[in-house]
Amino acid sequence: MTTFALGRRALIAAVAAVGLAGPVLAEDQVVDSIHFLIPGGAGGGWDGTARGTGEALTNAGLVGTASYENMSGGGGGKAIGYLIENADSNHGTLMVNSTPIVIRSLTGVFPHNFRDLTLVSGTIGDYAAIVVGKDSPINSMSDLLAAFDADPGNTAIGGGSVPGGMDHLVAAMVMEAAGKDALGVKYIPYDAGGKAMAALLSGEIAALSTGFSEAVDLANAGEVKIIGVTSADRVDAAPDAMTMKEQGIDTTFVNWRGFFAAPGLPEDKLAAYQAALAKMYETPEWEEVRARNGWVNIHNSGDDFRSFLEQQEQQIGDLMKKLGFL
């Protein structure tokens, strides 16, 4: 006897062929379709987040179909402006974004901010980390702080973002929380992770400020040591890496990613999007995508999302003022 194992999508298609698809889909499906608007190019963090989320939602049967549109320009401002200006015709669209929507609105890169959009949900996050080269005599944040106290000019911290960008702000935030003057921190920007790593390994910089998931990859490859993570608790992906708080540095930071909709989105549509994303976390399809990308689940929806963004805006704004960027 021959047996056939039908996958979920094949089973739905088979049932649809005999006109019974409705009840099967109704069991799980929350939203018919979502069009994901991505403010940057293919292959970036926003792109990966939107496509990974769409993959999980459709494979789990929570959303019928997903489509994607990359709209680069203006540091993400082009997509935001488009969504606001064409709000009535984009009720089926979710735009992905992250911490730069806070930073770039504060610095005036674009005229809008998150309050001009409908806040749907924060979904994932990537903590920040400070790393040193594998052969560095520095093994902890206290070692780095001691080196800084002894010779600030030769204890530079590098990063893959411009002055005033996220890597710089994280380095300044950590040093400020450690009781140092953020203005006294020598930050050296690099335009690519490879160049920053070369500078670290050559001794041009004492430490590197980077995303946690990138730091884990580098540590697993034996290139660096992680000396501090900006999470509240240790992260399973690198259980031996100590948090800043464990080392007496009272600061946390997460580069979140989440979804926004057009202003004026009807309440029922908003509730459906939020329900689909909330249910996504319970599915193996999401866990497969999350684990593959090394993401951390950080789910905050509606008012909780707004409160989180307002707190981050205050924290980043205060630091940028001190550093002279505002």
Disulfide bonds with the S-S distance in Angstrom:
none
